[in-house]
Amino acid sequence: MKIVIIGASFGGVYCALEARRLYPDAEIMIIEKNEQLAFLPNGLLLYLQGVYENLADATFISKETLMKNNIQLRLQEIFLSCDGQEKTLQTDCGTYMYDKLVLATGSTQQSKVIELQEEEIYHYKTYQAAKYLLPKIEEAQEITLIGAGQAGMEAASVFIELGKKVHLFEAMDYPLFKYFDQDFLTPFLAALEKIPQLDLRLNQRITQMDQEELSELILTTVNVHPTETMSDVLATHSDLTIQTNDFLETSQKDIFAVGDLIQIPFTLTNEKIYLPQINHAVRSGMTAAANLVKPTKKFRGGLRMIGTKIFGWYLASVGLLESEAFLYPKKLMIKTTVIPASITSKETLYCKLIIERKTQRLLGVQLLSQANCLAIIERCGWVIQQEMTIEALLEQDFFFQSQYSSTLAFLNDLFVGCDTDEI
Ligand SMILES: Cc1cc2nc3c(=O)[nH]c(=O)nc-3n(C[C@H](O)[C@H](O)[C@H](O)COP(=O)(O)OP(=O)(O)OC[C@H]3O[C@@H](n4cnc5c(N)ncnc54)[C@H](O)[C@@H]3O)c2cc1C
């Protein structure tokens, strides 16, 4: 069996590795248009923070690992089209036969709405773009970012740490709106107002870039959107994501699509939504690999889990928000609490929980602290996925150590007492 995968990032690489495990005799090839494989989307920021000595090191896997797994890699080769009847595909370097084709061409950070000058690069998700922008960023005193989502806020935080002034434009009335309720962010938003180098402009939708008016360097940190791959041949949704069935097969037989190219089931509501995240790309890549020969494994989708450190604050979120309560068919209740991050800690942990009122099942968690609370969000995600109720949670065995935890484990502690706010 000849398996060809387009795109050597999270979805493509993990599809190839899983295919190698499942089909030891298969011929597996990945085609990637960039000179660098497996570049981390925030690789540029990690390099600027001194995490990596070279920009090219900001990757999650090496060529050697792929070679050891007998996976052929063709870099700097662009996939152009494919013929689903003949089972051939065309790149800028030649024509290949395939038995199974996996599209993992992901997403782009380039804005679709803003008018851009063609010769300039405004985003840094790929190695090539990051390499081009690096000297410009190092030189610039003032940088304009468009979009105050996770990517924009992380970039603003790093650039300000480097001593730059940042103008940050956001169309919504608060930053990080996809992951947090506005009221929950109050202490964080108040802290942002005290940062003199941050010029945060809310409720401002930019549609045109005017270098003179904005600043010497402008970057789009807007939401990503799917790379247009074979959208003329394959059935797509209105947002140009490729339509797939539960087994990640597209409208053409033996062609699969994964990662940021597709919509995925949101575990809590079962609707399909665009949730471009690394974990979803990795898991969908591995699920597609399992289904290449016959449909065996449904893709379970995900919960939308993030965690990040911005301006010295740790923020994490998983599952349903209060602002999305209208999407959930049953009545909810909300619990907000402020507790010490651990028994010995002077730092505060702000928490907001979304709970199904009748069953007391946990559906969403938001966390905010100046202490590192990121690891807890995984446990919260696990509890939500297990459909655990508060009763069941209180019976769980968690570890205790005064410097690292509260009396009961974090989630259990929150349910002692009765101070819930009903909605
Ligand atoms: C700045 C930024 C920060 C982010 N941080 C996080 C984070 O902290 N956590 C998280 O979960 N998610 C994060 N994301 C989202 C994450 O980057 C994506 O969900 C993830 O990269 C998707 O992986 P993928 O394999 O589907 O596609 P991509 O990573 O987009 O990769 C697609 C690959 O296909 C290649 N390709 C495209 N077209 C062709 C073609 N025609 N021929 C050959 N090759 C082609 C591309 O060069 C690329 O290598 C971030 C995104 C951005 C922009």
Ligand as a Chemical Component Dictionary entry (heavy atoms), coordinates in Angstrom:
data_LIG
# 
_chem_comp.id                   LIG 
_chem_comp.type                 NON-POLYMER 
_chem_comp.pdbx_formal_charge   0 
_chem_comp.three_letter_code    LIG 
# 
loop_
_chem_comp_atom.comp_id 
_chem_comp_atom.atom_id 
_chem_comp_atom.alt_atom_id 
_chem_comp_atom.type_symbol 
_chem_comp_atom.charge 
_chem_comp_atom.model_Cartn_x 
_chem_comp_atom.model_Cartn_y 
_chem_comp_atom.model_Cartn_z 
_chem_comp_atom.pdbx_ordinal 
LIG C1  C1  C 0 0.808  31.682 16.359 1  
LIG C2  C2  C 0 0.066  30.422 16.625 2  
LIG C3  C3  C 0 0.194  29.805 17.865 3  
LIG C4  C4  C 0 -0.499 28.625 18.137 4  
LIG N1  N1  N 0 -0.353 28.053 19.372 5  
LIG C5  C5  C 0 -1.048 26.931 19.656 6  
LIG C6  C6  C 0 -0.956 26.324 20.953 7  
LIG O1  O1  O 0 -0.244 26.812 21.834 8  
LIG N2  N2  N 0 -1.686 25.201 21.197 9  
LIG C7  C7  C 0 -2.477 24.629 20.231 10 
LIG O2  O2  O 0 -3.113 23.602 20.497 11 
LIG N3  N3  N 0 -2.586 25.184 18.994 12 
LIG C8  C8  C 0 -1.893 26.302 18.688 13 
LIG N4  N4  N 0 -2.004 26.859 17.440 14 
LIG C9  C9  C 0 -2.812 26.150 16.414 15 
LIG C10 C10 C 0 -1.905 25.082 15.748 16 
LIG O3  O3  O 0 -0.851 25.743 15.110 17 
LIG C11 C11 C 0 -2.658 24.273 14.712 18 
LIG O4  O4  O 0 -3.826 23.740 15.263 19 
LIG C12 C12 C 0 -1.780 23.114 14.201 20 
LIG O5  O5  O 0 -0.574 23.603 13.678 21 
LIG C13 C13 C 0 -2.518 22.342 13.105 22 
LIG O6  O6  O 0 -1.702 21.328 12.636 23 
LIG P1  P1  P 0 -1.903 20.741 11.167 24 
LIG O7  O7  O 0 -0.928 19.624 11.024 25 
LIG O8  O8  O 0 -3.331 20.462 10.903 26 
LIG O9  O9  O 0 -1.524 21.927 10.146 27 
LIG P2  P2  P 0 -0.378 22.992 10.087 28 
LIG O10 O10 O 0 0.429  23.032 11.321 29 
LIG O11 O11 O 0 -1.000 24.236 9.585  30 
LIG O12 O12 O 0 0.593  22.397 8.952  31 
LIG C14 C14 C 0 0.228  22.214 7.622  32 
LIG C15 C15 C 0 1.493  21.857 6.835  33 
LIG O13 O13 O 0 1.124  21.630 5.471  34 
LIG C16 C16 C 0 2.056  22.283 4.616  35 
LIG N5  N5  N 0 1.389  22.583 3.344  36 
LIG C17 C17 C 0 0.333  23.426 3.161  37 
LIG N6  N6  N 0 0.000  23.445 1.853  38 
LIG C18 C18 C 0 0.845  22.599 1.224  39 
LIG C19 C19 C 0 1.000  22.188 -0.149 40 
LIG N7  N7  N 0 0.212  22.640 -1.114 41 
LIG N8  N8  N 0 1.992  21.295 -0.437 42 
LIG C20 C20 C 0 2.805  20.811 0.537  43 
LIG N9  N9  N 0 2.695  21.164 1.834  44 
LIG C21 C21 C 0 1.728  22.033 2.160  45 
LIG C22 C22 C 0 2.436  23.531 5.409  46 
LIG O14 O14 O 0 3.670  24.080 4.959  47 
LIG C23 C23 C 0 2.507  22.999 6.834  48 
LIG O15 O15 O 0 3.758  22.512 7.171  49 
LIG C24 C24 C 0 -1.336 28.042 17.147 50 
LIG C25 C25 C 0 -1.462 28.668 15.887 51 
LIG C26 C26 C 0 -0.775 29.841 15.631 52 
LIG C27 C27 C 0 -0.947 30.485 14.290 53 
# 
loop_
_chem_comp_bond.comp_id 
_chem_comp_bond.atom_id_1 
_chem_comp_bond.atom_id_2 
_chem_comp_bond.value_order 
_chem_comp_bond.pdbx_ordinal 
LIG C1  C2  SING 1  
LIG C2  C3  SING 2  
LIG C2  C26 DOUB 3  
LIG C3  C4  DOUB 4  
LIG C4  N1  SING 5  
LIG C4  C24 SING 6  
LIG N1  C5  DOUB 7  
LIG C5  C6  SING 8  
LIG C5  C8  SING 9  
LIG C6  O1  DOUB 10 
LIG C6  N2  SING 11 
LIG N2  C7  SING 12 
LIG C7  O2  DOUB 13 
LIG C7  N3  SING 14 
LIG N3  C8  DOUB 15 
LIG C8  N4  SING 16 
LIG N4  C9  SING 17 
LIG N4  C24 SING 18 
LIG C9  C10 SING 19 
LIG C10 O3  SING 20 
LIG C10 C11 SING 21 
LIG C11 O4  SING 22 
LIG C11 C12 SING 23 
LIG C12 O5  SING 24 
LIG C12 C13 SING 25 
LIG C13 O6  SING 26 
LIG O6  P1  SING 27 
LIG P1  O7  DOUB 28 
LIG P1  O8  SING 29 
LIG P1  O9  SING 30 
LIG O9  P2  SING 31 
LIG P2  O10 DOUB 32 
LIG P2  O11 SING 33 
LIG P2  O12 SING 34 
LIG O12 C14 SING 35 
LIG C14 C15 SING 36 
LIG C15 O13 SING 37 
LIG C15 C23 SING 38 
LIG O13 C16 SING 39 
LIG C16 N5  SING 40 
LIG C16 C22 SING 41 
LIG N5  C17 SING 42 
LIG N5  C21 SING 43 
LIG C17 N6  DOUB 44 
LIG N6  C18 SING 45 
LIG C18 C19 SING 46 
LIG C18 C21 DOUB 47 
LIG C19 N7  SING 48 
LIG C19 N8  DOUB 49 
LIG N8  C20 SING 50 
LIG C20 N9  DOUB 51 
LIG N9  C21 SING 52 
LIG C22 O14 SING 53 
LIG C22 C23 SING 54 
LIG C23 O15 SING 55 
LIG C24 C25 DOUB 56 
LIG C25 C26 SING 57 
LIG C26 C27 SING 58 
# 
